[in-house]
Amino acid sequence: MAFVITSPCKDEKAGECVDVCPVDCIEEGKDMFYIDPAICIDCGACEAVCPVEAIYIEDEVPEEETPYIELNRKFFEEQ
């Protein structure tokens, strides 16, 4: 199970998450950051530093934010 970046990151892109990720699974997109679920090791370092509280473990993503689970996956499939 991976962490997921959700809508509060959109147009925010603070970037603290990238700096603390030990496996470099977070990449910058056009308007937000994305977490590669194939690389994420579920350490939670990114969640702890996110200034806009946009990062959730996949099973705890709020219902209204669930489309972001697929958005994170698709971002890496299209590269």
Backbone torsions as a table, in degrees:
resi	resn	phi	psi	omega
1	MET	NA	140.4	-176.1
2	ALA	-115.4	167.4	170.9
3	PHE	-85.1	155.9	-175.7
4	VAL	-131.6	136.6	174.9
5	ILE	-95.6	131.3	-173.7
6	THR	-114.6	-171.3	-169.6
7	SER	-55.3	-31.3	178.9
8	PRO	-59.0	-20.1	178.7
9	CYS	-78.8	-24.5	-175.9
10	LYS	-56.0	125.0	-178.6
11	ASP	66.1	4.1	178.5
12	GLU	-94.4	-60.3	177.3
13	LYS	45.7	56.5	179.3
14	ALA	-65.7	-43.2	172.7
15	GLY	93.4	-3.6	178.6
16	GLU	-58.0	-33.4	-179.1
17	CYS	-61.0	-39.9	-179.4
18	VAL	-63.3	-41.3	-176.9
19	ASP	-64.6	-30.4	-175.3
20	VAL	-100.0	-9.4	-177.5
21	CYS	-68.3	119.1	-177.0
22	PRO	-75.2	-13.5	-178.0
23	VAL	-118.4	9.3	177.7
24	ASP	52.9	48.1	-179.0
25	CYS	-96.4	1.4	-178.0
26	ILE	-106.0	126.9	-179.8
27	GLU	-125.8	150.9	-179.8
28	GLU	-87.0	129.0	173.9
29	GLY	-103.3	-170.1	-177.7
30	LYS	-59.9	-44.4	-175.0
31	ASP	-126.8	3.4	178.1
32	MET	-166.0	174.3	174.6
33	PHE	-94.7	157.2	-179.8
34	TYR	-134.6	147.5	177.4
35	ILE	-107.7	127.3	178.4
36	ASP	-77.8	111.7	-177.3
37	PRO	-66.5	-19.8	179.2
38	ALA	-77.5	-19.7	-177.4
39	ILE	-108.4	-29.3	-177.0
40	CYS	-54.7	132.2	-179.8
41	ILE	-104.1	12.4	175.6
42	ASP	60.3	35.3	-177.5
43	CYS	-79.1	-25.8	178.0
44	GLY	84.8	1.4	-179.8
45	ALA	-59.7	-39.8	-178.7
46	CYS	-66.7	-41.9	-178.6
47	GLU	-60.6	-40.4	-176.0
48	ALA	-66.3	-27.9	-176.0
49	VAL	-103.7	-4.6	-176.7
50	CYS	-65.6	116.3	-176.8
51	PRO	-72.9	-15.3	-179.0
52	VAL	-112.0	8.6	178.5
53	GLU	51.8	50.7	-177.9
54	ALA	-98.0	-5.6	-171.9
55	ILE	-108.6	130.0	-179.0
56	TYR	-134.9	150.6	167.8
57	ILE	-67.4	143.5	-171.6
58	GLU	-50.5	-42.0	-178.8
59	ASP	-70.1	-12.7	-176.6
60	GLU	-113.6	10.9	177.3
61	VAL	-64.8	127.7	178.9
62	PRO	-57.4	147.3	-175.0
63	GLU	-51.5	-42.3	-177.6
64	GLU	-70.9	-11.3	-179.2
65	GLU	-105.2	0.9	-175.5
66	THR	-59.1	-28.0	176.1
67	PRO	-59.3	-22.8	-180.0
68	TYR	-71.2	-19.4	175.0
69	ILE	-61.9	-49.2	-180.0
70	GLU	-70.1	-36.6	178.4
71	LEU	-60.0	-41.2	177.8
72	ASN	-63.5	-44.0	179.2
73	ARG	-62.8	-48.5	-176.8
74	LYS	-62.4	-35.1	179.6
75	PHE	-55.3	-41.4	-177.8
76	PHE	-83.1	-24.8	176.2
77	GLU	-70.5	-30.6	-175.7
78	GLU	-87.0	-0.1	-179.3
79	GLN	-89.6	NA	NA
